């Protein structure tokens, strides 16, 4: 099923095609309103899906403000500054080349989710019985790239920076956004087949070339973007991957008066550094809603999303994080800055295929009944020197386990101790 918790996504030609895109365009106007911002990434199928989506919007009487080739953060920015009812960007984010999809927002970049909007659009698409429109909409081209670039305050830095955009849409913005450093840009050419590696920097195999080039070039830092530019990962000057939760801790330390949000997968070091902290379930729609409710200035996810409060909205702002790090490493290396946050040993997400997810969770909860339990997103159990998190996949027979401990020996012991519950 292409209608997910946070977006619409599937394999192009099998799950998703132009006919479905056309119906989604019509359904979006019926549900959200008649002034729609559209953008797209550089996947091979994106132009064709965008055209079908646009036709559906126009046939349903909606007006299109087409911002063209765009990263997701620039698209969110556009829906925040253009007088509109909502917007759609054609993208499958970090997924492999055969995928595509749609991220949808209301005005001010407020995301639709399964609980708020996506299921309603799904029903309209399945019914395929749209009310008659008595006018044809119009399409207006709207280039917001200069406004987006100029919305950031940039300083010049004497830094050598290697950036990998994985042949994705961020390759358009990086030369403009990072003209304030000595930039070495790898896999910069736009190619929607992603010939060098998948645009998913959460997987370390996709960071091999970047890590190598950082060391070879004696660079100060390496930066990797995902397929639609809303996630960013960092490599220190020694070629080591910096976990995203440690970047959240760093930004928190640089802004001690800010209220900070982090997701439940993140290291305990984040809540030890931040004076005013809010925890959240995983997922951009939930996090953005929580940030607005709690008046949070900055938020981050273990998956490399970083959010910033911006006027009436909250959305991903990778360049805010990048510029903050540039300022911090003027006089000290990134590895030195991060070293004080490397207090714990974190397993990352470990996936287990199980027949009965709820039964496994129940058994583990009963077996570790002496721990402090929370249910913000799945089951998290905290002890004095370690914690675990269990989250069930919405779409697969999979349980995701994270363990963090005060030392590597304890981490290995606890993973080994938990493994039989999943067999």
C-alpha positions as CSV (number, residue, x, y, z in Angstrom):
1,X,0.0,0.0,0.0
2,X,1.4,3.4,-1.1
3,X,-0.4,5.4,1.6
4,X,2.1,5.5,4.5
5,X,2.1,7.1,8.0
6,X,4.0,10.2,6.8
7,X,3.7,10.3,3.0
8,X,2.8,8.4,-0.2
9,X,5.5,6.1,-1.5
10,X,6.0,3.0,-3.7
11,X,7.8,1.5,-6.6
12,X,7.2,3.5,-9.8
13,X,5.3,1.5,-12.5
14,X,4.2,-1.2,-10.0
15,X,2.6,0.6,-7.0
16,X,2.6,4.2,-8.3
17,X,1.9,5.6,-11.8
18,X,0.6,8.7,-13.6
19,X,-3.1,7.6,-13.2
20,X,-2.7,7.5,-9.4
21,X,-0.8,10.8,-9.4
22,X,-3.6,12.4,-11.4
23,X,-6.2,11.2,-8.9
24,X,-4.1,12.3,-6.0
25,X,-3.9,15.8,-7.5
26,X,-7.7,16.0,-7.7
27,X,-8.2,14.6,-4.2
28,X,-5.7,17.1,-2.8
29,X,-7.7,20.0,-4.1
30,X,-10.9,18.6,-2.7
31,X,-9.3,18.0,0.7
32,X,-6.9,20.9,1.2
33,X,-8.0,23.8,-1.1
34,X,-7.3,25.4,-4.5
35,X,-3.9,27.1,-4.2
36,X,-1.2,24.4,-4.3
37,X,2.6,24.6,-4.3
38,X,4.4,21.8,-6.3
39,X,8.0,20.8,-6.4
40,X,10.0,17.7,-7.4
41,X,13.3,15.9,-7.0
42,X,15.4,14.6,-9.8
43,X,14.3,11.0,-10.0
44,X,13.8,9.6,-13.5
45,X,10.0,9.4,-13.0
46,X,9.5,12.7,-11.1
47,X,8.8,14.9,-14.1
48,X,6.1,12.6,-15.5
49,X,4.5,12.1,-12.1
50,X,4.6,15.9,-11.5
51,X,2.9,16.5,-14.8
52,X,0.1,14.1,-14.0
53,X,-0.3,15.5,-10.5
54,X,-0.5,19.0,-12.0
55,X,-3.2,18.0,-14.5
56,X,-5.3,16.6,-11.7
57,X,-5.0,19.8,-9.6
58,X,-5.8,22.0,-12.6
59,X,-8.8,19.8,-13.7
60,X,-10.2,20.0,-10.2
61,X,-10.0,23.8,-10.3
62,X,-6.8,24.3,-8.4
63,X,-4.0,26.8,-9.2
64,X,-0.5,25.5,-9.2
65,X,2.6,27.4,-8.0
66,X,5.4,25.3,-9.5
67,X,8.8,25.8,-7.8
68,X,10.4,23.2,-10.0
69,X,13.5,21.2,-9.0
70,X,13.6,21.4,-5.2
71,X,14.9,19.8,-2.0
72,X,12.3,19.1,0.6
73,X,13.5,21.9,3.0
74,X,13.3,24.4,0.1
75,X,9.8,23.2,-0.7
76,X,8.7,23.6,3.0
77,X,10.2,27.1,2.9
78,X,8.1,27.8,-0.2
79,X,4.8,26.7,1.4
80,X,5.7,29.0,4.3
81,X,6.2,32.1,2.2
82,X,3.7,31.6,-0.7
83,X,0.0,32.4,-0.1
84,X,-1.2,28.8,-0.5
85,X,-3.5,26.1,1.0
86,X,-0.9,23.4,0.8
87,X,1.7,21.7,-1.3
88,X,3.1,18.5,-2.7
89,X,6.7,17.5,-3.5
90,X,7.3,14.5,-5.7
91,X,10.1,12.6,-4.0
92,X,10.9,9.2,-2.5
93,X,13.5,10.7,-0.2
94,X,16.3,8.2,0.5
95,X,14.7,5.2,-1.2
96,X,16.5,3.5,-4.1
97,X,16.0,4.6,-7.7
98,X,12.9,2.5,-8.5
99,X,10.8,4.3,-5.9
100,X,8.9,7.6,-6.0
101,X,6.2,9.3,-4.0
102,X,4.7,12.4,-2.6
103,X,5.2,14.4,0.6
104,X,2.2,16.6,1.3
105,X,1.7,19.7,3.6
106,X,-0.8,22.3,4.5
107,X,0.0,26.0,4.4
108,X,3.0,26.9,6.6
109,X,4.6,23.5,5.9
110,X,2.4,21.6,8.3
111,X,2.7,18.0,7.3
112,X,-0.2,15.7,6.5
113,X,0.0,12.3,8.2
114,X,-2.0,9.1,8.3
115,X,-3.9,10.5,11.2
116,X,-4.5,13.8,9.6
117,X,-5.1,14.0,5.9
118,X,-3.4,11.0,4.1
119,X,-6.2,8.6,4.9
120,X,-8.8,11.1,3.7
121,X,-7.0,11.5,0.4
122,X,-6.6,7.8,0.1
123,X,-10.4,7.4,0.4
124,X,-11.0,10.1,-2.2
125,X,-8.6,8.4,-4.6
126,X,-10.2,5.0,-4.1
127,X,-13.7,6.3,-4.6
128,X,-12.6,8.2,-7.7
129,X,-15.8,10.2,-7.7
130,X,-14.6,13.8,-7.5
131,X,-17.1,16.8,-7.5
132,X,-17.3,18.6,-10.8
133,X,-15.2,21.7,-11.0
134,X,-16.6,24.7,-12.9
135,X,-13.2,26.2,-13.7
136,X,-9.9,25.1,-14.9
137,X,-7.0,26.0,-12.7
138,X,-3.8,27.8,-13.8
139,X,-0.1,27.1,-13.4
140,X,2.4,29.7,-12.3
141,X,6.1,29.2,-12.2
142,X,7.6,30.4,-9.0
143,X,11.4,30.3,-8.4
144,X,12.1,30.6,-4.6
145,X,15.7,29.4,-4.7
146,X,17.3,32.8,-4.3
147,X,14.9,33.7,-1.4
148,X,15.8,30.4,0.2
149,X,19.5,30.9,-0.1
150,X,19.3,34.5,1.1
151,X,17.1,33.5,4.1
152,X,20.4,32.3,5.8
153,X,23.1,34.5,7.2
154,X,26.4,33.2,5.9
155,X,29.9,33.9,7.1
156,X,33.2,33.0,5.3
157,X,35.1,30.2,6.9
158,X,38.7,29.0,6.3
159,X,37.5,25.4,6.2
160,X,37.9,22.5,3.7
161,X,34.6,20.7,3.4
162,X,33.8,17.5,1.3
163,X,30.2,17.1,0.4
164,X,28.5,14.1,-1.1
165,X,25.0,14.8,-2.6
166,X,24.7,11.3,-4.1
167,X,23.7,12.6,-7.6
168,X,20.5,13.9,-6.0
169,X,18.6,17.2,-6.0
170,X,20.8,18.8,-3.3
171,X,23.6,19.0,-5.9
172,X,21.8,22.1,-7.2
173,X,21.8,24.0,-3.9
174,X,25.1,23.0,-2.4
175,X,27.4,25.3,-4.6
176,X,25.2,28.3,-3.6
177,X,24.8,27.4,0.1
178,X,28.4,26.4,0.7
179,X,30.3,29.1,-1.3
180,X,31.6,30.3,2.1
181,X,34.1,27.4,2.4
182,X,36.7,25.6,0.3
183,X,34.2,23.1,-1.1
184,X,35.0,19.7,-2.6
185,X,31.7,18.4,-4.0
186,X,31.6,14.7,-5.0
187,X,28.8,12.9,-6.9
188,X,27.5,16.4,-7.7
189,X,26.0,15.7,-11.1
190,X,22.2,15.2,-11.1
191,X,21.4,11.6,-12.1
192,X,18.1,10.1,-10.9
193,X,19.5,6.6,-11.4
194,X,21.9,7.2,-8.5
195,X,24.8,5.5,-10.2
196,X,27.4,5.8,-7.4
197,X,25.3,4.7,-4.4
198,X,21.8,5.0,-3.0
199,X,21.0,8.4,-1.5
200,X,20.6,7.0,2.0
201,X,23.5,8.2,4.3
202,X,22.0,6.4,7.3
203,X,23.6,3.3,5.8
204,X,27.3,3.3,6.3
205,X,28.1,1.6,3.0
206,X,26.9,4.7,1.3
207,X,29.4,6.8,3.1
208,X,32.6,4.9,2.1
209,X,33.8,7.4,-0.6
210,X,33.0,10.4,1.5
211,X,35.0,9.1,4.5
212,X,37.9,8.2,2.2
213,X,37.9,11.7,0.5
214,X,37.8,13.5,3.9
215,X,41.0,11.8,5.0
216,X,42.7,12.1,1.6
217,X,41.9,15.8,1.2
218,X,42.8,16.5,4.9
219,X,39.4,18.1,5.1
220,X,37.9,19.6,8.3
221,X,34.6,17.9,7.9
222,X,32.5,15.7,5.5
223,X,28.8,16.2,4.8
224,X,26.3,13.8,3.2
225,X,22.8,14.6,2.1
226,X,20.0,12.1,1.4
227,X,17.9,12.0,-1.8
228,X,15.6,15.0,-1.1
229,X,18.0,17.0,1.1
230,X,16.1,16.9,4.3
231,X,18.6,14.6,6.1
232,X,22.2,15.4,6.6
233,X,25.1,13.3,8.1
234,X,28.6,14.4,9.2
235,X,32.0,12.8,9.0
236,X,34.8,14.1,11.3
237,X,38.3,15.0,10.0
238,X,39.5,11.5,10.9
239,X,36.9,9.8,8.7
240,X,34.6,8.7,11.5
241,X,30.8,8.9,11.2
242,X,29.3,11.2,13.8
243,X,26.0,9.8,15.1
244,X,23.1,12.2,14.6
245,X,22.2,12.3,18.3
246,X,25.6,13.6,19.1
247,X,25.1,16.4,16.6
248,X,21.8,17.2,18.5
249,X,23.9,17.3,21.7
250,X,26.4,19.6,20.1
251,X,23.7,22.1,18.9
252,X,22.1,21.9,22.4
253,X,25.5,22.8,24.0
254,X,25.9,25.8,21.6
255,X,22.4,27.1,22.4
256,X,22.0,26.4,26.2
257,X,18.9,28.5,26.6
258,X,16.9,26.8,23.8
259,X,14.2,24.2,24.4
260,X,15.3,21.1,22.5
261,X,13.4,18.1,21.2
262,X,14.9,14.7,20.5
263,X,13.3,11.4,19.5
264,X,13.2,8.3,21.8
265,X,16.0,6.5,19.9
266,X,18.6,9.1,20.8
267,X,21.4,8.7,23.4
268,X,20.9,9.7,27.0
269,X,23.7,12.2,26.5
270,X,21.3,14.6,24.7
271,X,19.0,15.0,27.8
272,X,22.1,15.4,30.0
273,X,23.4,18.3,27.8
274,X,20.1,20.1,27.1
275,X,18.7,22.0,30.1
276,X,15.2,22.2,28.6
277,X,14.3,19.0,26.8
278,X,11.3,17.4,25.2
279,X,11.1,13.8,23.9
280,X,9.0,12.7,21.0
281,X,7.9,9.7,19.0
282,X,9.7,9.1,15.7
283,X,8.4,10.8,12.5
284,X,8.6,14.3,11.1
285,X,4.8,15.0,11.3
286,X,4.7,14.1,15.0
287,X,7.9,16.1,15.7
288,X,6.8,19.2,13.9
289,X,3.4,19.1,15.7
290,X,5.1,18.6,19.1
291,X,7.6,21.5,18.4
292,X,4.7,23.9,17.8
293,X,2.7,22.7,20.8
294,X,5.7,22.9,23.2
295,X,7.3,26.0,21.6
296,X,10.5,24.1,20.9
297,X,13.2,26.0,19.0
298,X,15.3,23.1,17.7
299,X,14.7,19.4,17.3
300,X,16.5,16.4,15.9
301,X,16.0,12.7,15.1
302,X,18.4,9.8,15.2
303,X,17.8,9.4,11.5
304,X,19.5,12.7,10.6
305,X,16.6,15.1,10.4
306,X,17.1,18.5,12.1
307,X,14.2,20.9,12.7
308,X,14.2,24.6,13.4
309,X,11.3,26.9,14.4
310,X,10.8,29.4,11.6
311,X,8.2,32.1,11.9
312,X,4.8,30.3,11.8
313,X,6.3,26.9,11.1
314,X,8.8,24.2,12.1
315,X,10.6,22.2,9.4
316,X,14.0,20.7,8.4
317,X,16.9,23.1,8.3
318,X,20.1,21.2,7.5
319,X,22.0,24.4,6.6
320,X,21.3,25.9,10.0
321,X,23.1,22.9,11.5
322,X,25.9,23.0,9.0
323,X,26.6,26.7,9.6
324,X,26.4,26.2,13.4
325,X,29.0,23.5,13.1
326,X,31.2,25.7,10.8
327,X,31.1,28.4,13.5
328,X,32.0,25.8,16.2
329,X,35.0,24.3,14.4
330,X,36.8,27.6,13.6
331,X,39.2,27.0,16.4
332,X,38.7,23.3,17.4
333,X,38.3,20.1,15.3
334,X,34.9,18.5,15.0
335,X,36.3,15.3,16.6
336,X,37.4,17.2,19.7
337,X,34.0,18.9,20.0
338,X,32.2,15.6,19.7
339,X,34.5,13.6,21.9
340,X,32.9,14.7,25.2
341,X,29.5,13.4,24.0
342,X,30.8,9.9,23.2
343,X,29.9,8.8,26.8
344,X,27.8,5.7,25.9
345,X,27.7,2.8,23.6
346,X,24.7,2.7,21.3
347,X,23.6,-0.3,19.2
348,X,21.8,1.6,16.5
349,X,18.6,0.0,15.3
350,X,18.7,-3.8,15.1
351,X,15.8,-5.3,13.1
352,X,14.3,-8.7,14.0
353,X,11.6,-10.5,11.9
354,X,9.0,-12.0,14.3
355,X,5.6,-13.6,13.8
356,X,3.8,-11.9,16.7
357,X,5.2,-8.5,17.5
358,X,2.9,-7.8,20.4
359,X,3.7,-11.1,22.1
360,X,7.4,-10.5,21.9
361,X,7.0,-7.0,23.4
362,X,4.8,-8.4,26.2
363,X,7.4,-11.1,27.1
364,X,10.2,-8.6,27.2
365,X,8.1,-6.1,29.2
366,X,7.3,-8.8,31.8
367,X,10.9,-10.0,32.0
368,X,12.3,-6.5,32.7
369,X,9.5,-5.3,34.9
370,X,11.9,-3.7,37.4
371,X,12.9,-1.0,34.8
372,X,11.4,2.4,34.3
373,X,8.9,2.1,31.4
374,X,7.7,4.7,28.9
375,X,5.4,4.3,25.9
376,X,6.0,7.5,23.9
377,X,6.9,5.4,20.8
378,X,6.9,1.7,21.4
379,X,8.3,0.4,24.7
380,X,11.4,2.0,26.3
381,X,12.8,0.5,29.5
382,X,15.5,2.4,31.4
383,X,17.9,1.1,34.0
384,X,20.7,2.9,35.8
385,X,23.5,1.7,33.4
386,X,21.5,0.8,30.3
387,X,18.2,1.1,28.4
388,X,16.4,-0.5,25.6
389,X,13.7,0.6,23.1
390,X,11.4,-1.7,21.1
391,X,9.4,-0.3,18.2
392,X,7.1,-2.3,15.9
393,X,7.2,-1.6,12.1
394,X,3.8,-0.4,10.7
395,X,4.3,-2.2,7.4
396,X,6.5,-5.3,8.1
397,X,6.6,-8.2,10.6
398,X,9.6,-6.5,12.1
399,X,10.6,-5.3,15.6
400,X,13.3,-2.7,15.9
401,X,15.6,-2.9,19.0
402,X,17.9,-0.2,20.3
403,X,20.2,-0.8,23.3
404,X,22.5,1.8,24.9
405,X,24.8,1.1,27.8
406,X,27.6,2.8,29.8
407,X,30.3,0.4,28.4
408,X,30.8,-1.8,25.4
409,X,30.9,-5.0,27.4
410,X,27.5,-4.4,29.0
411,X,26.0,-3.4,25.6
412,X,27.1,-6.7,24.1
413,X,25.8,-8.7,27.1
414,X,22.4,-7.1,26.9
415,X,22.0,-7.6,23.1
416,X,22.9,-11.3,23.6
417,X,20.5,-11.5,26.6
418,X,17.6,-10.1,24.5
419,X,18.2,-12.0,21.3
420,X,16.4,-15.2,22.3
421,X,13.1,-13.3,22.8
422,X,13.0,-12.7,19.0
423,X,13.6,-16.3,17.9
